[in-house]
């Protein structure tokens, strides 16, 4: 593997740890029973609320169900892919359920972070806008032992959840 460049980015926190699951309700039940996590806010990420989506450099439609809760100050996210190919369907096909990505949502210059990753050979794998919340996933799996890195901005504008569980 080629040496890794110093991106000059300081990550102020790991805001989120995310796992891909086959079934969101089963995932919430398992993470709740084993780790005491919950209650969960459940979101349906689908058009038209989910828009301007890309996958591997191309405009591409996909959808997913997300469940969010907290362990202390860290957001725990479960993702069940729905329609369309995505980095989540790739993960399930190649690895099955499991750790998918870590994220930092606390950057002051999110667009600068996006540019730094891209300029250093770690392009955006998938992106989109949910409501008014843009997000980007970067191709960091080779450098981070299979883990993808995500960032997003404007999280205070995230729409209300579609449901809570339990």
Residue pairs with C-beta under 8 A, 6 or more apart in sequence:
1 142
1 143
4 143
5 120
5 121
7 116
7 117
7 120
8 116
9 107
9 113
9 116
11 104
12 104
12 106
12 107
13 73
13 104
13 106
14 74
14 102
14 103
14 104
15 74
15 75
15 103
15 104
15 105
15 106
16 74
16 75
16 76
16 77
16 101
16 102
16 103
16 105
16 150
17 74
17 75
17 76
17 77
17 99
17 102
17 103
18 76
18 77
18 78
18 79
18 99
18 100
18 101
18 102
18 103
18 150
19 27
19 31
19 76
19 77
19 78
19 79
19 97
19 98
19 99
19 100
20 78
20 79
20 80
20 81
20 88
20 91
20 92
20 97
20 98
20 100
21 27
21 78
21 79
21 80
21 97
22 80
22 92
22 97
23 80
24 42
24 65
24 66
24 67
24 78
24 80
25 165
27 67
27 78
27 80
27 97
28 37
28 38
28 40
28 42
28 67
28 78
28 165
28 166
31 37
31 38
31 69
31 76
31 78
32 38
32 40
32 166
35 71
37 69
37 71
37 76
38 69
38 165
38 166
39 69
39 164
39 165
39 166
40 67
40 68
40 69
40 78
40 164
40 165
41 67
41 68
41 69
41 161
41 164
42 65
42 66
42 67
42 68
42 161
42 162
42 163
42 164
42 165
43 65
43 66
43 67
43 68
43 130
43 158
43 159
43 161
43 162
44 63
44 65
44 82
44 162
45 63
45 64
45 65
45 66
45 128
45 130
46 63
46 82
46 83
47 61
47 63
49 130
49 131
49 159
50 63
50 128
50 129
50 130
51 128
51 129
52 127
52 128
52 129
52 134
53 59
53 60
53 61
53 62
53 126
53 127
53 128
53 129
54 60
54 124
54 126
54 127
54 128
55 62
55 84
55 85
55 86
55 87
55 125
55 126
56 125
56 126
57 123
57 124
60 84
60 85
60 86
61 83
61 84
62 81
62 82
62 83
62 84
62 85
62 86
62 88
62 89
62 126
63 81
63 82
63 83
63 84
64 79
64 80
64 81
64 82
64 86
64 88
65 79
65 80
65 82
66 77
66 78
66 79
66 80
67 77
67 78
67 165
68 75
68 76
68 77
68 161
69 75
69 76
70 76
75 103
79 88
79 100
80 88
81 88
81 89
81 92
86 126
87 100
87 125
87 126
87 137
87 148
88 100
91 98
91 100
95 146
99 146
99 147
100 147
100 148
101 137
101 147
101 148
101 149
101 150
102 144
102 147
102 148
102 149
102 150
103 149
103 150
103 151
103 152
104 149
104 150
104 151
105 151
105 152
105 153
105 155
107 113
107 151
107 153
110 151
110 152
110 153
113 151
114 124
114 136
114 151
117 123
117 124
117 138
117 140
117 149
118 124
122 138
122 139
122 140
122 143
122 149
123 138
123 139
124 136
124 137
124 138
124 139
125 137
125 138
125 139
125 148
126 136
126 137
127 134
127 135
127 136
127 137
128 134
128 135
129 135
130 158
130 159
131 157
131 158
131 159
132 154
132 157
133 152
133 153
133 154
133 155
133 157
133 158
134 152
134 153
134 154
135 150
135 151
135 152
136 150
136 151
136 152
137 148
137 149
137 150
138 148
138 149
138 150
138 151
139 148
140 147
140 148
140 149
141 147
141 148
